[in-house]
């Protein structure tokens, strides 16, 4: 048989093989589609907890089953319970939010402090709108706040209806994370071999760096959110702001979503000044500034501990991933940019035969 006779057969064989593999990949994804989000979250949790898991297993004398049980319980206590309680507080207080907003209709609001106008950026604008709002009567104030109140209550109602699905999702993620940790070496070696087959030694290095990036981002995002929420919540409690547990729960979600504590602490400071508690308002303002500013100090340090990469690359991945994929994109985005950055850097640094002769 000549080469020309074998060529059509080889092309047909290759084409059918590629089509079959593509069909198999699509079918596999279609079957696993309901579990993709849980698998991604479980992988992130497993990668982030792996060093602690191995250390704990050593302390327990190599008993893998007991270690998995303890780490799973820790995940439930540290992640599942606080988030569930925070969400429950928000949903339960949805009706009280409506009552609290309506009580502002009959509340006499004081004018802005004199020092507000002296603020270099936006001070006059804030004072002007402050006076305009305090000048409104009860009906006008109600008409101004009602649209925002309705949208907020609609959001609460939607989230209240999905509490069951959220709890199921978290439980499924925890179960998959426990399986990933129990078979951690098998999963790790499989991923590293797959990466090495795809891109050689650089692919293996990129996979290892991706794991470190996940740990760094988890440590940076979650750690910073917890610290900011703790500082802000202490300020809300000591200054006597009503609904401090509710506001703290909302602040935790906002910090995890990379919005920050400003939407909670800013209105709290304004309410204290409006109610005439100038001293407590100043205390809350100082605490709010500390909680907001600590994000720029703590998060880079925590991320650097996990992955020694350019912070611009990490933050671009965090923000871009959040916009593209939602909350889970906080971790997917940096990993994608890290792998791209590593492989591109290795390709650029590689010297070809012509360059070697120069």
Secondary structure as UniProt FT lines:
FT   HELIX           3..32
FT   HELIX           33..35
FT   HELIX           36..59
FT   TURN            60..61
FT   HELIX           64..75
FT   HELIX           76..81
FT   HELIX           82..92
FT   HELIX           94..103
FT   HELIX           104..106
FT   HELIX           114..118
FT   TURN            120..122
FT   HELIX           123..134
FT   HELIX           138..161
FT   HELIX           163..182
FT   HELIX           184..238
FT   TURN            239..240
FT   TURN            242..243
FT   HELIX           244..256
FT   TURN            257..258
FT   HELIX           262..274
FT   TURN            275..276
FT   HELIX           278..293
FT   HELIX           295..306
FT   HELIX           311..325
FT   TURN            327..328
FT   HELIX           329..349
FT   HELIX           353..356
//
